[in-house]
Amino acid sequence: MNNFMLELEIKASDINQVKTLLNIENEAIPSVITAFFVQGMVSSAIGKLLGDGAIYREQETEYFSQVHVNDVLTLRVEIAEIQEKRVFKLAKIKIECKNQNNAVLARGLATGIPPKSENQEIL
């Protein structure tokens, strides 16, 4: 694993994606997006960071502000620490999500186990 940090930029106004995520195909789009939208982005980014076959162990996220439909979100997930266990490595991952005004919307920590093939390369 050569990349220990991943940044994604997503515009929260992809109306079709938002309607599908919120299961409101025939309704008007709300002006505020649920926190599960951000949570889904985080899960996806951690999967990309750790690699296919990773085990996503746990996550704690604190939310500071709402996500609005036209927000442009920048999500940063970064491996902050690697703990050596008996038979695997445990990655501690820092999470931060900001909007287009650089305001922090969410921050947290997660842990995951990279797949065996990645475990040898992670550190």
TORFIGU-643781 format. One line per 3 residues: number of its first residue (from 1); their letters; for each residue z, x, y of C-alpha. Coordinates in nm, 4 decimals, decimal comma. Example, Ala and Ser with C-alpha at 12.3 -4.5 7.8 and 13.67 -1.06 7.14 Angstrom:
REM residues 2
1 = as = 0,7800 1,2300 -0,4500 ~ 0,7140 1,3670 -0,1060
REM end
This chain:
REM residues 123
1 = mnn = 0,0000 0,0000 0,0000 ~ -0,1186 0,1703 0,3152 ~ -0,0447 -0,1059 0,5673
4 = fml = 0,3226 -0,1624 0,6432 ~ 0,2617 -0,4043 0,9303 ~ 0,0346 -0,7033 0,9733
7 = ele = -0,0467 -0,8965 1,2900 ~ -0,2324 -1,2271 1,2889 ~ -0,3527 -1,4328 1,5822
10 = ika = -0,4091 -1,8039 1,5267 ~ -0,4861 -2,0825 1,7696 ~ -0,2698 -2,3826 1,6846
13 = sdi = -0,5353 -2,6268 1,8057 ~ -0,7561 -2,6207 1,4971 ~ -0,7370 -2,9991 1,4858
16 = nqv = -0,8603 -3,0454 1,1298 ~ -0,6183 -2,7862 0,9951 ~ -0,3282 -2,9373 1,1910
19 = ktl = -0,4099 -3,2904 1,0696 ~ -0,4248 -3,1695 0,7100 ~ -0,0996 -2,9727 0,7378
22 = lni = 0,0821 -3,2670 0,8936 ~ -0,0831 -3,5199 0,6602 ~ -0,1965 -3,7404 0,9495
25 = ene = -0,5707 -3,7691 0,8881 ~ -0,6068 -4,1023 1,0725 ~ -0,3520 -4,0514 1,3498
28 = aip = -0,3486 -3,8861 1,6902 ~ -0,2427 -3,5236 1,7021 ~ 0,1096 -3,4726 1,8372
31 = svi = 0,1536 -3,2296 2,1254 ~ 0,4175 -3,0332 1,9313 ~ 0,3507 -2,8685 1,5953
34 = taf = 0,6165 -2,8721 1,3238 ~ 0,7970 -2,5500 1,2313 ~ 0,6405 -2,5752 0,8852
37 = fvq = 0,3099 -2,4665 1,0431 ~ 0,4705 -2,1351 1,1450 ~ 0,6500 -2,1101 0,8095
40 = gmv = 0,3182 -2,1454 0,6274 ~ 0,1656 -1,8692 0,8394 ~ 0,4623 -1,6439 0,7600
43 = ssa = 0,4356 -1,7046 0,3852 ~ 0,0645 -1,6287 0,3898 ~ 0,1099 -1,3113 0,5952
46 = igk = 0,3869 -1,1791 0,3696 ~ 0,1646 -1,2373 0,0673 ~ -0,1116 -1,0338 0,2321
49 = llg = 0,1302 -0,7600 0,3342 ~ 0,2899 -0,7158 -0,0100 ~ -0,0224 -0,7806 -0,2179
52 = dga = -0,1390 -1,0215 -0,4863 ~ 0,1279 -1,0907 -0,7450 ~ 0,4217 -1,0194 -0,5134
55 = iyr = 0,7446 -1,2112 -0,5614 ~ 0,8630 -1,3780 -0,2418 ~ 1,2443 -1,3811 -0,2803
58 = eqe = 1,3913 -1,5342 0,0330 ~ 1,3446 -1,5910 0,4029 ~ 1,5603 -1,6769 0,7031
61 = tey = 1,3900 -1,7817 1,0244 ~ 1,5431 -1,8773 1,3571 ~ 1,3315 -2,0876 1,5943
64 = fsq = 1,3692 -2,0561 1,9702 ~ 1,0956 -2,2810 2,1065 ~ 0,8404 -2,5418 2,0052
67 = vhv = 0,4809 -2,4675 1,9096 ~ 0,2304 -2,6727 2,1072 ~ -0,1193 -2,7690 1,9935
70 = ndv = -0,3033 -2,5318 2,2294 ~ -0,0748 -2,2329 2,1751 ~ -0,2243 -1,9064 2,0545
73 = ltl = 0,0244 -1,7582 1,8097 ~ 0,0674 -1,3930 1,7257 ~ 0,2593 -1,3401 1,4055
76 = rve = 0,3908 -0,9975 1,3162 ~ 0,5346 -0,9182 0,9734 ~ 0,6546 -0,5653 0,9146
79 = iae = 0,8215 -0,3859 0,6252 ~ 1,1462 -0,2689 0,7810 ~ 1,3118 -0,1194 0,4748
82 = iqe = 1,2510 -0,0485 0,1086 ~ 1,5442 -0,0628 -0,1319 ~ 1,5172 0,1138 -0,4669
85 = krv = 1,6385 -0,1065 -0,7497 ~ 1,6503 -0,0132 -1,1170 ~ 1,3054 -0,1360 -1,2139
88 = fkl = 1,1448 -0,2399 -0,8844 ~ 1,1410 -0,1882 -0,5104 ~ 1,2700 -0,4584 -0,2762
91 = aki = 1,0962 -0,4870 0,0597 ~ 1,2902 -0,6179 0,3607 ~ 1,0455 -0,7685 0,6073
94 = kie = 1,0926 -0,8409 0,9779 ~ 0,9163 -1,1505 1,1130 ~ 0,8306 -1,2374 1,4718
97 = ckn = 0,6073 -1,5092 1,6140 ~ 0,5078 -1,5176 1,9821 ~ 0,2856 -1,7462 2,1870
100 = qnn = 0,0129 -1,6567 2,4376 ~ 0,2788 -1,6052 2,7085 ~ 0,4537 -1,3445 2,4902
103 = avl = 0,7509 -1,5796 2,4449 ~ 0,9276 -1,5383 2,1108 ~ 0,9025 -1,8668 1,9202
106 = arg = 1,0599 -1,7512 1,5936 ~ 1,2215 -1,4440 1,4446 ~ 1,3573 -1,3725 1,0996
109 = lat = 1,3926 -1,1635 0,7883 ~ 1,2450 -1,1989 0,4415 ~ 1,2642 -1,0098 0,1153
112 = gip = 0,9996 -0,9622 -0,1477 ~ 0,9069 -0,7536 -0,4475 ~ 0,5588 -0,5984 -0,4332
115 = pks = 0,3571 -0,6160 -0,7566 ~ 0,4043 -0,3200 -0,9943 ~ 0,0757 -0,1558 -0,8954
118 = enq = 0,1799 -0,1705 -0,5283 ~ 0,5392 -0,0665 -0,6008 ~ 0,4304 0,2918 -0,6678
121 = eil = 0,2364 0,3129 -0,3414 ~ 0,4685 0,1296 -0,1010 ~ 0,6786 0,4381 -0,0263
REM end
